[in-house]
Amino acid sequence: MSLTINIYYTGKDGVARKFAEEMVEKGVVDRVRNEEGNEKYEYFFPMNDKETVLLIDRWESEEALDKHHKSPMMKEIVELRSKYHLHMRVEQFVENK
């Protein structure tokens, strides 16, 4: 089983993109990608919405995702999200292999 989570981060005045850039600059993205069970962690920028960033996040199992949510780096992610006053919309997909 594989879980794919699409997270749409939306803000004003380009803050969603600044959030994604800071996530990369601080090394959070690389640390998430190196977590056991992570299969994908990529940001995309929709052409028709300059105020939104899409994160595609894929995990090999619910257990791996739960472990990530309990990791210390989640505090960093939440703090950055708050710093940029972002709103989130989440979609989750389960793929049975």
N, C-alpha and C positions, 0 to 999 in steps of 0.2 A: 504494500500500500504506500502511496505517496500523497502528501498534502501540499496543495498549492494555495497560497494566500496572496490575493491582490489587495494591496493597501493603497488607497488614493489619499494623499496628503494635500490639503488645499489651504491656502492662506491668501494674503493680500500683498501687493507690491513686491512680488518675486520671492517671498520668504520660503516657500516650499522648496524652491531650487537651492536657496542658501542652506536650508536644513540638510538636503542631500549632499551638498558640497562639504559641509562641516562634518557630516557622518564619515565621508571618505577621508578628509584631512586628518581627523582625530584617530583614524585607524579602526573605527568601530565596524565598518563594512568588512574589512579584511578579517577581523576577529570573528564576526558572525559566519563568514564563509568557511572559516577553519574549524568551526564547531562540528563535533561528531553528529552526523545525520543531516547536515545542511547540504542541499543539492543545488540551490540557486539563490542568489540574493542580488538582484539587479534593479537599478532605477531607470525609468523611462520618462520622457517628457512629451505629453500629448500635444500634437500640433494645434489642435483647436481649443486648447485651454492652457494659457500661459501661467495660470495660478495654481496648477495641479502637477504633482509628481506622482507617478505610479511606481510602487515597489512590488516586484514579483519575487516572492519568498517561497521556496519549496523545501520540504523536509521529508525524510524517508519514512517517518512514523510520527504518530501522535506523541509518543514518549519523547522523541528527540525535540519536538516543538515545545512540549511542557518543560523539558530541561532548559531550553533556551529562555523561556519566559521566566524561569527562576534564577537565571544567571545574573551576576552583578552588572553586566553591561546593559541589561534592561533598564536599570536606573538611569544610566547615561542617555539612553534613547528617549526615555520619558522626559528627562530634563531638557533635552534639545527640542523635543516636540513642544514643550511648554514655553521655552524661550522664544520660539517662532510663532506661538499662538496658532498652531495648526489644527484643522478639523480632519477627522479620518472617516473614510468609508471603507468597509472591509468586505471582501468576498472570499469564500473558502470553497475549494474544490477537492474532492477525494478521488484518487485514481487507484483502482484495484488492479494489481499486476497479475 
